[in-house]
Amino acid sequence: MAALTELIPGNVALFVHPDGARRAEFAQACGARFGRLLMADNAAGALAELKRQRVDVLIVDVGGRGREADLAALGELVRARCGAAILILCPFDGAAWIADLMAFGPLHYLITPVADAELQDGLERALRQNAADARAQQAEAQAKEKELRELLAIQRSLQRALADPAAAGGVARQASLALCAFPGVRHSSVFLRQARGDLKLAAQESRNHIDLERLLRREDRLFQSPLREVFPAVLAAAGGALVWLDAPEKCGHGELAACLREKDVQMVLAVPLARDAAGLARGALCLMFGEHIRLSREQLACFASLAQTVSAALAMEALLLRNEELAERLARLESADGADGVEGGAAAARRQGEHCLSREIGRARRYALPLTLISFDIGNLREAGAKAGHADGARILRSALAAAQAKLRGADSLVRMSDEEFLIIAPHTAADDALKMADKIRSTVVGAGSAGRDDLSISLGVAQVGAGENGAAVLRRLDAALHRARRAGPNQVALATMQ
């Protein structure tokens, strides 16, 4: 902390921090600035000094403190000032202190580390607090009223956007869109803790072309990111507390600061989502501002409320998804074919497959995700069964289907559409990836399904569900692709054309 040269004669200041080295550092840097500089190592000592003599400005450095242990005592200290000048010095990754202490009374704050000029400006603003005239107070009240109207508008917008957790794009996407409308916000994002405990970037909305996936060098496993100890959203999700970076350089990471400045980001605020049963934050909201804004108690409280709203909507979304999965599992159990373990048999199987497809199309449309289908049939299955006998034919089919199923992921579904034709429903999958999956199935079934025979083959068709396309339409395109694959010869894959 550089020494301050401008003096304010006659002012009495009181600096509070438990660490003697920190008190000595502040005294060396700022002692000459005041008529007298008093020191206290805790809130009780500071209260005693306030009772003994007049103090023009109280400076409380909360860095290195335990918030749960010291909050009540420091809150009483803020309350005891009764509106007199008080300046809180707070590290950016401990900014929850600011919101908490604001509940006890008016205060000024600086997010550390601070340069000489910034500290001087903060002290002068705190000292001018009591000298504000009626006109300044009226202007402040008008600004506060405007600010509250903006906050309420954003809150209502977010609540409307999240009213239906099953709406298009999903909760995280809707939240990012709504939060990016806040005045001054250039980028908004939602981070979610995954089932295995790590963190994922769930959605982002940008007004300044920032791509957080590129900036953080990954989309998921963000607790393993090179920026995990400096990026505000990751810190907020890990610690479950507000993180407020009011200048990019204060993060202490030159590359990150340069990237943010290049995109005209002046300030980053990260608000943790609600905690789960294990006491861990479910994620974080992250807002990047194109200007430096001195957030008020009301604004900070509103952001905390918005985080609770998003948390509740995410929980409802997860519940709906879980209900859909349970309903799907129940439907599979009810329609299981004991002969081969694949859903359905004849007409009932096709109805079940169409029902499953309709459900997945609706889910893909709601969350704006790709969905691709793979249809395949086992060629010459009846002939192979006739030669080998019914039991051996069933065994050949089970072997071929087991080989196909081994290439599927947990979210994929395999349903039977007819005696020899089967349908794979692959959520979150585009056509290019589905073609790769189909080729793997082709080579695996040919290698394992025939059990050494050369009279068994497979043909596959691939079709990605188009925007606004229903199940019947995509199945027609898929059937056409499957017929092309058959005509091309044994063991071929064909991609359906868009209509």
C-alpha positions in Angstrom: 0.0 0.0 0.0 1.7 3.2 -1.1 2.1 6.1 1.4 -0.6 8.8 1.0 0.7 12.3 0.7 -2.5 14.5 1.0 -3.4 15.3 4.6 -6.8 16.0 6.1 -5.8 17.8 9.3 -7.8 17.3 12.4 -9.7 14.2 11.4 -9.6 11.2 13.7 -9.7 7.8 12.2 -10.0 4.3 13.7 -8.7 1.3 11.9 -9.9 -2.2 12.9 -8.2 -5.5 12.1 -7.1 -8.4 14.3 -3.6 -8.8 12.7 -0.9 -6.5 14.1 1.1 -6.6 10.9 -1.9 -5.4 8.9 -2.5 -2.6 11.4 1.1 -1.6 11.2 1.0 -1.6 7.4 -2.1 0.7 7.4 -0.5 3.1 10.0 2.7 3.4 7.9 0.7 4.0 4.7 -2.0 6.3 6.0 -1.1 7.5 9.5 0.1 10.9 8.2 -3.2 11.5 6.5 -5.1 12.1 9.7 -4.8 14.3 12.7 -4.9 11.1 14.8 -5.1 7.4 13.8 -6.4 5.0 16.4 -6.1 1.2 16.2 -8.3 -1.7 17.5 -7.8 -5.4 17.0 -11.5 -6.4 17.4 -15.1 -5.0 17.4 -15.3 -4.7 21.2 -12.1 -2.6 21.3 -13.4 -0.4 18.5 -16.7 0.1 20.3 -14.8 1.1 23.5 -12.8 3.7 21.5 -16.0 5.1 19.9 -17.5 5.6 23.4 -14.3 7.4 24.7 -13.9 9.9 21.9 -15.1 11.4 18.6 -14.1 9.4 15.5 -14.6 11.0 12.1 -14.1 7.8 10.0 -14.1 4.2 11.0 -12.1 1.9 8.7 -12.8 -1.9 9.0 -10.6 -4.3 7.1 -12.5 -7.6 6.8 -9.8 -9.5 4.9 -8.7 -12.7 6.5 -11.7 -12.9 8.9 -14.1 -15.7 9.5 -17.5 -14.3 8.4 -19.7 -16.6 10.5 -17.6 -15.9 13.6 -17.2 -12.1 13.3 -20.3 -10.9 11.4 -22.5 -10.2 14.4 -19.8 -8.2 16.3 -18.9 -6.2 13.2 -22.5 -5.6 12.4 -23.0 -4.1 15.9 -20.0 -1.9 15.2 -21.7 -0.6 11.9 -25.0 -0.1 13.8 -23.2 1.8 16.5 -22.0 4.4 14.0 -25.6 5.5 13.4 -24.9 6.6 9.9 -21.5 8.3 10.7 -18.6 7.7 8.3 -17.5 4.1 7.9 -15.3 2.5 5.2 -15.2 -1.3 4.7 -12.1 -2.8 3.1 -13.0 -6.1 1.6 -11.2 -8.6 -0.7 -13.0 -9.4 -4.0 -13.5 -13.1 -3.1 -15.1 -12.2 0.2 -17.6 -9.6 -1.0 -20.4 -11.3 0.9 -19.2 -9.2 3.8 -20.5 -6.1 2.0 -24.0 -7.3 1.5 -24.2 -8.7 5.1 -22.8 -5.5 6.8 -25.1 -3.3 4.8 -28.0 -4.8 6.7 -26.7 -3.1 9.8 -26.5 0.4 8.5 -25.2 2.7 5.8 -21.5 2.3 4.9 -18.9 2.9 2.2 -16.8 0.1 0.8 -13.7 -0.6 -1.2 -12.9 -3.9 -2.8 -9.2 -4.7 -2.2 -6.5 -4.6 -3.3 -6.7 -0.8 -3.8 -4.2 1.7 -5.2 -3.3 4.9 -3.5 -5.8 7.1 -5.5 -8.7 4.6 -5.0 -8.1 4.5 -1.2 -7.9 8.3 -1.0 -11.1 8.7 -3.0 -12.9 6.1 -0.7 -11.9 7.9 2.5 -12.9 11.3 1.1 -16.3 10.0 0.1 -16.8 8.4 3.5 -15.9 11.7 5.2 -18.2 13.7 2.9 -21.1 11.5 3.9 -22.2 13.6 6.8 -21.8 16.9 5.0 -24.2 16.0 2.2 -26.8 18.7 1.6 -30.5 18.3 1.1 -30.2 18.5 -2.7 -27.7 15.7 -2.8 -29.9 13.6 -0.6 -32.9 14.2 -2.8 -30.8 13.3 -5.9 -29.7 10.1 -4.1 -33.3 9.3 -3.3 -34.4 9.7 -6.9 -31.6 7.6 -8.1 -32.5 4.9 -5.6 -36.2 5.0 -6.8 -35.1 4.5 -10.4 -32.7 1.7 -9.4 -35.5 -0.1 -7.5 -37.8 0.2 -10.5 -35.2 -1.4 -12.7 -34.6 -4.2 -10.2 -38.3 -5.0 -10.0 -38.6 -5.0 -13.8 -35.7 -7.5 -14.1 -37.1 -9.6 -11.3 -40.6 -9.7 -12.9 -39.0 -10.5 -16.3 -37.0 -13.4 -14.8 -40.0 -14.8 -12.9 -42.1 -14.7 -16.2 -39.3 -16.4 -18.1 -39.0 -19.2 -15.4 -42.7 -19.6 -14.9 -42.7 -22.8 -17.0 -39.6 -24.9 -16.3 -40.3 -26.9 -19.4 -40.3 -24.0 -21.8 -37.9 -23.8 -24.7 -34.2 -23.5 -23.9 -34.4 -24.7 -20.3 -34.1 -22.7 -17.0 -30.4 -21.8 -17.3 -30.8 -20.4 -20.8 -33.9 -18.4 -19.9 -32.1 -17.0 -16.8 -29.1 -15.9 -18.8 -31.4 -14.1 -21.3 -33.3 -12.3 -18.6 -30.2 -11.3 -16.5 -28.5 -9.8 -19.6 -31.2 -7.2 -19.8 -30.0 -5.7 -16.5 -28.7 -2.1 -17.0 -25.0 -2.2 -17.7 -24.7 -6.0 -18.1 -22.7 -7.1 -21.1 -22.6 -10.8 -20.4 -24.6 -13.2 -18.1 -24.1 -16.9 -17.4 -25.3 -19.7 -15.2 -23.0 -22.3 -13.8 -24.3 -25.6 -12.3 -22.8 -28.2 -10.0 -23.0 -31.6 -11.7 -24.0 -34.9 -10.2 -20.4 -35.9 -9.7 -19.6 -32.7 -7.9 -17.8 -30.7 -10.5 -19.0 -27.5 -12.1 -20.4 -26.9 -15.6 -21.2 -23.8 -17.7 -24.9 -24.4 -18.3 -25.8 -21.3 -20.4 -24.4 -17.9 -21.3 -25.7 -14.8 -23.1 -23.3 -12.2 -24.5 -23.6 -8.6 -25.6 -19.8 -8.3 -26.1 -18.8 -11.6 -27.8 -17.3 -13.2 -24.8 -17.2 -17.0 -25.0 -16.7 -18.3 -21.5 -16.0 -21.8 -22.7 -13.0 -20.5 -24.6 -12.0 -18.2 -21.8 -12.1 -20.9 -19.2 -10.7 -23.4 -21.7 -13.5 -25.9 -21.0 -17.3 -26.2 -20.6 -17.4 -28.6 -17.7 -15.1 -29.8 -14.9 -14.5 -26.1 -14.2 -13.2 -26.8 -10.7 -10.2 -28.2 -12.7 -9.9 -25.1 -14.8 -6.6 -23.2 -14.8 -8.7 -20.1 -13.7 -10.5 -21.9 -10.9 -8.9 -19.8 -8.1 -9.5 -16.4 -9.8 -12.7 -16.6 -11.9 -15.6 -15.2 -9.8 -18.3 -17.7 -10.8 -16.1 -20.7 -10.0 -15.1 -19.1 -6.7 -18.8 -18.3 -5.8 -19.9 -21.9 -6.6 -17.0 -23.4 -4.7 -17.3 -21.2 -1.6 -21.1 -20.6 -1.6 -20.5 -16.8 -1.1 -20.8 -13.6 -3.2 -17.7 -12.7 -5.2 -17.4 -9.2 -6.5 -14.5 -8.2 -8.8 -14.9 -4.5 -9.2 -11.8 -4.2 -11.5 -10.4 -7.0 -13.6 -6.8 -6.4 -12.4 -7.7 -7.2 -8.8 -8.1 -10.9 -9.6 -4.3 -11.1 -9.7 -4.2 -13.0 -13.0 -2.9 -10.9 -15.8 -4.2 -13.0 -18.7 -7.7 -13.1 -17.4 -7.7 -9.3 -16.6 -6.5 -8.6 -20.1 -9.2 -10.8 -21.7 -11.9 -9.0 -19.7 -10.6 -5.5 -20.5 -10.4 -6.4 -24.2 -14.1 -7.2 -24.1 -14.8 -4.0 -22.2 -15.7 -5.7 -18.9 -15.2 -3.3 -16.0 -16.8 -5.4 -13.2 -17.8 -9.0 -12.5 -20.4 -10.1 -9.9 -21.0 -13.8 -9.1 -23.9 -14.9 -6.9 -24.1 -18.4 -5.5 -27.2 -20.5 -6.0 -29.0 -22.2 -3.1 -27.2 -24.9 -1.3 -28.0 -28.6 -1.7 -28.6 -31.2 1.0 -24.8 -31.6 1.4 -24.4 -27.8 2.1 -22.8 -27.1 -1.3 -23.8 -24.3 -3.6 -25.7 -25.7 -6.6 -23.8 -23.3 -8.8 -23.6 -19.6 -9.5 -25.0 -16.7 -11.5 -22.4 -14.5 -13.1 -22.9 -11.0 -14.4 -20.2 -9.0 -16.3 -20.7 -5.2 -16.4 -19.5 -2.8 -19.1 -19.2 0.0 -16.5 -18.2 0.2 -12.8 -21.4 0.3 -10.7 -21.5 1.0 -7.0 -24.1 -1.6 -6.0 -26.4 -0.8 -3.2 -27.8 -2.9 -0.4 -31.1 -3.2 -2.4 -29.3 -4.3 -5.5 -27.3 -7.0 -3.7 -30.4 -8.2 -2.0 -32.2 -8.4 -5.3 -29.4 -10.4 -6.9 -29.5 -12.8 -4.0 -33.3 -13.1 -4.5 -32.8 -13.7 -8.2 -30.4 -16.5 -7.4 -33.0 -18.1 -5.1 -35.6 -17.8 -7.9 -33.3 -19.5 -10.4 -32.5 -22.2 -7.9 -36.1 -23.0 -7.3 -36.8 -23.1 -11.1 -33.8 -25.4 -11.6 -35.0 -27.7 -8.9 -38.4 -27.9 -10.5 -36.8 -28.5 -13.9 -34.8 -31.4 -12.4 -37.9 -32.9 -10.9 -39.8 -32.8 -14.2 -36.9 -34.5 -15.9 -36.7 -37.1 -13.2 -40.5 -37.7 -13.5 -40.1 -38.1 -17.3 -37.2 -40.6 -16.8 -39.2 -42.6 -14.3 -42.3 -42.7 -16.6 -40.1 -43.8 -19.5 -38.5 -46.6 -17.4 -42.0 -47.7 -16.3 -43.2 -47.8 -19.9 -40.2 -49.9 -20.8 -40.8 -52.4 -18.0 -44.5 -52.7 -19.0 -43.6 -53.4 -22.7 -40.5 -55.5 -22.3 -40.3 -58.4 -24.7 -39.0 -61.4 -22.8 -37.5 -63.0 -25.9 -34.8 -60.3 -26.6 -35.0 -57.7 -23.8 -35.9 -54.9 -26.3 -39.2 -53.0 -25.8 -42.2 -54.2 -27.6 -43.5 -56.8 -30.0 -45.4 -56.3 -33.2 -48.1 -53.5 -33.2 -47.8 -52.9 -29.4 -44.0 -52.4 -29.8 -44.4 -49.9 -32.6 -47.0 -47.9 -30.6 -44.5 -47.8 -27.7 -41.7 -46.7 -30.0 -43.8 -43.9 -31.4 -44.8 -42.8 -28.0 -41.2 -42.7 -26.8 -40.2 -40.8 -29.9 -42.9 -38.2 -29.4 -41.8 -37.7 -25.8 -38.1 -37.2 -26.9 -39.1 -34.8 -29.7 -41.0 -32.7 -27.2 -38.0 -32.7 -24.8 -35.5 -31.8 -27.5 -37.7 -28.9 -28.6 -38.1 -27.6 -25.1 -34.4 -27.5 -24.3 -33.2 -26.6 -27.9 -31.1 -29.8 -28.2 -30.5 -32.0 -31.2 -32.2 -35.4 -31.5 -31.3 -38.1 -34.1 -32.8 -41.5 -34.9 -31.1 -44.6 -36.2 -33.2 -47.3 -37.8 -31.8 -50.7 -38.6 -33.0 -54.1 -39.6 -31.3 -57.5 -39.5 -31.1 -58.9 -43.0 -32.0 -62.6 -43.7 -32.9 -63.2 -40.1 -35.8 -65.5 -40.9 -33.7 -67.5 -43.3 -30.9 -67.8 -40.7 -33.5 -68.9 -38.2 -35.0 -71.4 -40.6 -31.6 -73.0 -41.3 -30.5 -73.0 -37.7 -33.8 -73.6 -35.9 -36.0 -71.2 -34.0 -33.9 -71.3 -30.8 -30.7 -70.6 -32.7 -32.4 -67.8 -34.6 -33.5 -66.1 -31.4 -30.0 -66.5 -30.1 -28.6 -64.9 -33.2 -31.0 -61.9 -32.8 -30.2 -61.5 -29.1 -26.5 -61.5 -29.9 -26.9 -58.9 -32.7 -29.0 -56.7 -30.5 -26.6 -57.0 -27.6 -23.8 -55.9 -29.9 -25.8 -52.9 -31.0 -26.9 -52.0 -27.5 -23.2 -52.1 -26.3 -22.6 -49.1 -28.5 -25.4 -47.0 -27.0 -25.1 -44.4 -24.2 -27.2 -44.2 -21.1 -29.6 -41.7 -22.5 -30.2 -43.6 -25.8 -33.3 -45.9 -26.3 -33.6 -49.0 -28.4 -37.1 -49.9 -29.4 -38.5 -52.6 -31.6 -40.7 -51.3 -34.5 -41.3 -54.7 -36.3 -40.1 -58.2 -36.4 -36.8 -57.3 -37.9 -36.7 -53.5 -37.7 -35.4 -51.5 -34.7 -35.2 -47.9 -33.8 -32.5 -46.1 -31.7 -33.5 -42.7 -30.3 -30.3 -40.7 -29.5 -31.0 -37.5 -27.5 -28.4 -34.6 -27.6 -27.0 -36.1 -30.8 -26.5 -34.4 -34.2 -26.5 -36.3 -37.5 -22.7 -36.4 -37.8 -22.2 -38.1 -34.5 -25.2 -40.4 -35.1 -23.5 -41.5 -38.4 -20.4 -42.5 -36.5 -22.6 -44.4 -34.0 -24.4 -46.2 -36.8 -21.1 -47.2 -38.4 -19.8 -48.6 -35.1 -23.1 -50.6 -34.7 -22.8 -51.9 -38.3 -19.2 -53.2 -37.8 -20.0 -54.6 -34.3 -23.1 -56.4 -35.4 -21.5 -57.8 -38.5 -18.6 -59.1 -36.4 -20.4 -60.4 -33.3 -24.1 -60.9 -34.3 -23.6 -63.5 -37.0 -21.6 -65.7 -34.8 -19.3 -66.8 -37.6 -22.1 -67.0 -40.3 -22.0 -65.0 -43.6 -25.7 -65.0 -44.2 -26.7 -62.3 -41.7 -26.3 -58.6 -42.5 -27.5 -55.2 -41.2 -28.8 -52.0 -42.9 -29.0 -48.7 -41.1 -30.7 -45.3 -41.8 -30.0 -42.1 -39.9 -32.2 -39.0 -39.6 -31.9 -35.9 -37.4 -35.2 -34.5 -36.3 -35.8 -31.2 -38.1 -37.2 -28.0 -36.5 -41.0 -28.3 -36.2 -40.9 -31.9 -37.5 -43.2 -34.5 -35.9 -42.6 -38.2 -35.3 -44.5 -39.4 -38.3 -42.6 -37.1 -40.7 -39.2 -38.0 -39.4 -40.1 -41.7 -39.5 -41.0 -41.4 -43.2 -37.6 -39.8 -44.0 -35.9 -42.5 -41.9 -37.7 -45.3 -43.7 -36.6 -43.9 -47.0 -33.0 -43.8 -45.9 -33.2 -47.4 -44.6 -34.6 -48.5 -48.0 -31.6 -46.7 -49.8 -29.2 -48.5 -47.5 -30.8 -51.9 -48.3 -30.6 -51.2 -52.1 -27.0 -50.2 -51.8 -26.1 -53.7 -50.6 -25.5 -55.5 -47.3 -24.1 -53.7 -44.3 -24.7 -50.1 -45.5 -25.6 -46.8 -43.7 -27.6 -44.1 -45.4 -28.4 -40.5 -44.1 -32.0 -39.2 -44.6 -32.3 -36.1 -46.7 -34.3 -33.1 -45.3 -37.6 -32.4 -47.0 
